[in-house]
Amino acid sequence: MIKAYSKFLDKLETAEKIFLGITVGIMIIVMVYQVVLRYCFSSANSWSEELARYLFIYDVMIAAAIATRKNSHLQVDFLINLLKPKVKCLFTIAATLAGIVFLGFLFNYSLTLCKTAANNISAGLQISMSIPYACMPIGAVLMALTSLEVILKNILQISNLGKEEVKEV
């Protein structure tokens, strides 16, 4: 079961990386355009800065899901590395479950924010503000999916550690 789920997340991660590559490229082009327009022609437009900002926010939420899956998010792991493997797995499971609870609240409130902002229009791009705000529920779902894999892998690792302990005795 976990192998099939991991394969699904591998494909999803590939799509996320492609998305990130495209949006970072667009951001670079738009920011260079904005700098040239502002400093070479003493002119500016409002949509380019707004587009770069919205793409950056989406990129942060997508990259956070990849970081969650690889367990490379910001953490103080000095004390965690001192723990025995089984306790370390249990600690990781507990911390990840707490993260999923937070993501549930984030998802719920961000949906409300998207609905509330649906009638507001952005100044530069003239799009509904629910589009930039949609990065939060999308990111929350992606992070919850990858968090579930982290939990499953740690449960599997605990069960494998238990088997090794029986063999050693």
N, C-alpha and C positions, 0 to 999 in steps of 0.2 A: 504494500500500500504506500509506504513512504517513498519507495523508488519512483512510482508513477507520479506521486505528488511533486517530488523533486524534479522530475523531467518536465512536468508542467511549468514549474517555477523557473527552470532553466530557459525554456522557450519565452516565458514572460520577461525574464531578465534580459534576454537577447533583444526583445522588442523595446524594452526600456532603454537599453544602451544605444540602440539605433535612434530612438527618439531624442535622447540626450545629445548624441552626435549632431543630429540635424539642427536641434534648437540652439546649441552652442555656436554652430556655424552661422546660423541666422543672426544670433545676438552679436557676434563679432562684426558681421557685415553691416548691421544696422547701427552699431556704435561707431564704427569707422565713418559711415555715411554722416552720422550726426556730428562727429568731431570736424570732419571736412567742411560740412555745411556751416557750422558755427564759427570756426576759426579762419577758414579761407574766404567764405562769402558773407560773413557777419549776418547770417540768417539762421533761424532755427525753426524746427517744427515740433509739434507736441506729440505726434504719434510715435516717433522713433524711440524716445525715452520711455514712453509707456509700454511699448511692445517689448523692449529689452527687459524692463522690470518684470512684466508678467511672465515672460519666458524663463527668467531667472527663478522666479518663485516656483514655477512648475518643475524646473530642473532640481531645485532643492528637495522638493517633496518626492520626486521619483528617485533621486540619488539616496535619499534617506531609507527608502525601501531596500535598495541594494545593500546599503551599509548594515541594515538590520539583519539581512540574511547572512552576511559575511561576519557578523558580530564585530564590526569595526567602527561602531558608533562610539562617541565619547564616553569613556568610563575610567574609573580608577581601579585598575586591576591588580595593584600590588598585593592587597590583602586576599583577593580572590585566588591568586596564584599560589598562596600559601596553604590553601585548603586541599584536603584529599579529593581525588577525582569524583567520588560519588557525591560528596557534600558540595563540590563545585557545580556539578550538574543540577543538584537540587536548588542551589542558590540561583543558578541561571534560569531554571524553570520558574521559580517564584518571581524573579525580576521581570521575566518576559510576560508572565501572566499579569503582573501589575501594569506593564506597558500596554497590553491588550485592553485592559479595563480603561486606561486613559484614552486609547485610540477609539474605543466605543463612544466615550463622551465627546471626543473631538469630532467623530463622524456625525453624531446626532446634532451637535450644535452647529457644525459647518453646513449641514443640510438646511437648517433653519436660516443661517446666514445667506446661503445661496437663494433661497426662496424670497427672503426679504429684499435682497439686492437685485432681484430680477428686473425690477422696473427702473433701476438707476443705470444711466448710460455714462461710459467713461468719456472724459473730456477729449482725449486725443484720437483714439481709435473708433469712437462712436459705437462701442459694443456694450452689451449688457454686462454689468458688473458681476453677474452670476458666473460668467465664464472665467475670470481670474480667480474668483473665490472657489470655483469647483476643484481647484488643485488640492484643497484640504480634504474633502471626502475621498477623492481619488487616492491621495497619498496615504490616508488612514487605512483604506481597504488594502492597498498594496503592502503596507507595513504589517497589518494584521495577518495577511496571508503568509508573509515571510516569517513572522513571529511564530506562527503555528508550526512551520517546518523546524524552527529552532527548538521548540518544545518537544516535538516528536523525535528529533535526533538525540536530544538529551535523555529522553525516556529510554530510547533504544540503547544508548550508551550505558545507562544505569543497569539495564537488564544484562548487557554484555559483561559489565564489571562484576555483577553477581555470579555469572557463570564462571568467570575466571577465578573468583574467590573459592568456589566449590572445587575447582580443579586443583588449586594449590593445596587444599587441606587433604 
